[in-house]
């Protein structure tokens, strides 16, 4: 029998007391490394190390983060940290880069413009927001195209700077790997990214606020946070039936035909603040906030008014933390709506809508267990 236990939690204000601090040093001589970028991946939380190599990240929420330290002349440092109390890190030892001879290409690459156009299309995306996204320093992108394999690859040694005027962020992205397989129609990329809020007029900030809300509601992060806030069964519809048979669904049986509830697919783990989603097959996710629309008035065939996503499990479990962040992103595959999100539509993991969504979220309110 499945059941849910309601937990009493600390107030949100208590989260602001958490801090992560430490010192960045050169591993060869033990001297401090100044002016290193120290930040959490996919967040607006970051700073620079001081002349003595010290740093501090403050006002942290509990959860799992990828700590990134990057500075010119040194290898990038990455470590996963779980924040549930203030932490003083051991010295972070940076390894100096070994200078490698690169192949020198004489003259300009006549196909550079086409490669860059493809990179922008599949990296930034093709949404309306992508047209307001600009790569400030495209020369840092190293691009190669294999004609035999029909594959475009790319990477950057330094930060790729992106100005997103649709969402009001400046992004600094280290592209570890970008692969576009045109034959297989697949694209993948990875690397740490740091978000910085843009300055703007009151009118611009209002537009950014609206666009961020439009991206956030119905996103995978929103879905996971609604699970933790005990609202997923209200704002989402989850089924384990095959999407290809969707047109056979009788709308009038929406609440009785094969509908899953949160306790059916979300479980606790032995790690505090970490939860797991699992199912025997795919999960179809329908975004359906009752307060916004009537289900019968939506166009199901064209999915108007409903965000549809399908979760395919590569690993047995999809793990996520109390921030709504997926901890094993390579262990799951998204189809339909969530699969087309690109950098132009990316929000930092510490984004919360300014409409009460954060104020009434005090951390996970439920602990899902099986008995």
N, C-alpha and C positions, 0 to 999 in steps of 0.2 A: 504494500500500500504506500502510495506517495503522499507526503505531507509537507507543509511549509511552516517553518518556525519564524515568527516575527521577532526581530532583534531590537533592543534599545541601543541607540548609538550616541556618540559624542556630538555636540553641536558643530555646525560647519565652521564656526569661528576657531575651533580648536585646531583645524587643519593648518591655519596660517602660521602656527608655531614651528612647523617642521623646516629643517635646514640641512643642506649638504655642503660641507666645506672640505678643503684640502689644500695641497700644494703640488705644483707641477715642477719637476726637476729634469735635468739632462742625465740620462742613465749612465753616460760615459764618465762624467766628472762630478755629478751630484750638485751642480750649480742650479739655481732657480731659473726657470724659463718664463720670461715676462711676455705679456701681450698675447698669450695663447687664447684661442676661442674655446670656451668651456660651455657646453650647452646640452640640453636634452633633445634628442632626436625628435623631429616632428612636433615641436612646441615653440612657444615664445619665451621660454625660460633659458636664459643664457647670460654670460658675462665674459670679461677678460681677466686673465691672471695679472696680478700686480707685479711690481719690480722685484718683489721677494718671492714671486711664484704662487702666492696664495690666492684663493678664490672662495666665493660663497654663493650658493644658490638658495634663495629664501622663499618663504610663503608657498611651500610645496604641499600638494595633496598626497595622501597615501596612494600608492600604486607602484607598478613596475615601470622603469624608465631605462632607456639606453643613453648612457652618459658618453658624450663625444668630446675629445680634446684634439684640436687641430691647430697647427702653427707651421709657418713656412720653414722648411729645412728639416722637418721631423716627420716620422711616420705617424699616421693618424692613430689615436688611442680610442678604443671602444670598450665599455664595460656595462653590463646590465646590472642595475641596482634596484632593490626593492625598498621603497620608502614607507616605513610605518612608524619611524621615530627619527629624530635628528641624528645625522651621521657625520663623523669626521673620518674622511678617507685616509688610508695610508698614502704616502707619497706616490704620485703618479709619475712614473718614469718614462720619459719620451726617448724613443730611439732615433738618433740622427739618420737621415736618409742617405743611402749610398748613391752617389751620382752615377747614372747610367748614360752611356752614349746612345743618342737617338739617331735614327736614320734621317739624314738631311735630304729633303725633297727640293730640287731646283725648280723654281717657277711656281706659279699658282696652280692649284688643283682646279681644272676646268669644270669638274663635276661637284665642286664643293657646295655651290648654291643649291643644287638638287638634293644633296645629302642633308644639308641643313634644313631644307624645307620638309623633308620626310621626318627628320628628328623632331622638329617643332610640332608637326601634325600629330605624331604618336606619343610624344612626351607631354606636351601641353594639352593636347586634345583638340577637339573640333566644336566644342560647345560655344554658346554665345559669349561666355566669359573668356574663352581663349583668345578672342579677338581684342580683348583689353589687357592681354598678358604680353609682356615684352622681355626677351632675353637681352640683358644689358651688355654682356660681354661674350658674345658667341665664339670669339676666337679661342677661348679656353677649351672648347669641345674638340676632342680628337675623334674624327669619324672615319670609318673604313667600310667600303662596300665590296662584298664578294659576289662577283657576277655569276660564278659557277653555282654558288649556294643560294643566291638571291637573298642575302642576309646583310643588313646594315648593323654595324656595331659602333659603340661610342663610349667615351668615358672622359672624366676630367681629373686633373691633378689638383687643381685649385677650386675654390667655390665658383659655381655657376650662379650668377646674380639674375634674379627674375623679379620684375616689377609687375605685380598683379593689381591693376587699377579697378578691377571688378569687385575684389574682396577687400582691398585696402591693406595688402601685405607686401613687404619686400622679402623674398626668399633667397637664402644662400644654400645652394644644393651641391653637395659633392656627389657626382654621378660615378659610382663605382663600376657600374655596368649597365649598358643599354643594348638590347638585342631586338631587332625587328626582323622576323622571318616572314618575308612576303609570300613565300610559297605556302607555308602552313598557316598564314594569317594570324600570327601570334606576336605579341610584343611583351617584353618584360624589362624592368629596370629596378635598380636598388641603389641606396646610398642615403646618408644622413642629410637632413634638411633643418634649417633654423629659420623661424618666422620672426619678422619684425613689423610692428604696427607702423603704418604710414601716417604722416601728418596730413591733414586735409581740412577743408572748410566744413562748416556745420552741414551744408547740403551734401557734400561728399560722404561724410561720416554716416549720415542717415541712409544714403544709398548703399554704402558698404554693409551697414547693419541689416538692411532688408535682404541683400544678396546672400549674406552669411546665413541668415535664417532659412532662406529658400534652399540652400545647399544642405544645411544641418538636418532639418526635419525630414525623416524618411531615410536618412543615411544609416550605414551599419553602426556607426558610433551612437546615434540616437536610439537605434533598436536595442543595443546592448545596455545603454543607460536606462532605458525604459524597463528592461528586465529587472535591473537592480532596484529601480524605484517602484517596482510592483505595479507597473502600468502597461506592460507589454500586451496583456490579454485584452486591454481596452483599445489601444491604438494600433495593434497589429493583429493580423490573422495568419496563423502558421498551420500548414498542412503537410502531410507526407505523401501526397498523391502526385502523380506524374503531371508535369506542366503541359505536356502535349495533349492531355485529355481535358484541359481546362474548359473547353467549350461545352463539355458534357455536364458541367456543374449546374445544378438547379439552384438559382439564387435564393429561393425561398427556404432552402435547407441549409443556409449558411452556418447556422449555429449548431446544427446537429450532424452534419455530414463530415466525418473524418477531421474535425478541428482539434488541434493539439493545444494544450495549455502549458504555461511555462514549466510547471513541475514535471511535465512529460519529457522535456528535452534539456533542461538545465539542472546541473548537479553541483554540489560542493566538492572541493578538493581538499587534500591534506595541507595545502598551503594557504595561510591566512590572506584574504583579499583576492584570491584567485578562484574563478569559476569555470565550469566546463559545459559545453553544448555537445550533444551527441545524438545520433539517430541511426537506425538500421539502414536508411537510404537517404535520398536527398530531402531537404526541407524547402518548401516553397513559402516565401514570405510576402505577405500582402500588407502594404501600408494603408491603413484605414482608420484615421482619427474620426471618431463619431462626431466630435464637435465641429468638424469642418465640412462634412458632406453626408449625403444619404447614399448608402451602398447601391440601392436599386436605381438611382439616378445616374450612376457612373456608367461609362461605356466599357464593359468588360472585354469585348473583343479587341479593342484598341488600347485598353489599359488606361484610358484617360482618367485622370484624377486619382490613380492608384499606382504607387511604385511597386513593381513586382521584382523580386530577387529570388534566386535559387542558390542554396548552399549545398555544395558537393564536398564530401569529406574525403580528404587524402589521408590525414591521420585519423585515429579513432575519435579524438576529441578536438574541438576548437576551444582553446583556453583564452580567457579574457580577464582583465583586472577591474578594480573598482572605478577606474577612469573610463571604462568602456573601450579599452585598447586591446586588440587581439595580440596575444603573446606568441603565437606560432603561425604567422601569416602564410608561410609556405605549406601549412598543413590543411589548407582549405582552398576551395576554388569557387568563385562567385560567377554566376551566370545572370543574364538579363540586366536589370537596372544598375546594380552595384558594380558590375564588371566594366562599365565604360567610364568610370571616374578617372580623370587624369590630373596632372599637376595644377592646371588652371582652376579646377574645382576642389582643390585640397584645402582643408581647414586644419589648423594646429590641434593637437590632442587636448590642449588646455582651453579650447574655446567652449564657452557656454553662452547660450542666447540670453540677451538682457531683457527677458520678459517674465522673470520668475522661475525659469527652468532651473537655474542654479540655486535660487533661494530655497526651493522646496526639496532640493536633493541633498540629503545629509550623509551621503554614502550609501552603500547597499543596505536596503531595509529588510531583505529576506535572505534566509539561508536555505538553499534547496538541498534536501537530503532524500535518500531512498531508504525504504524499510520493507 
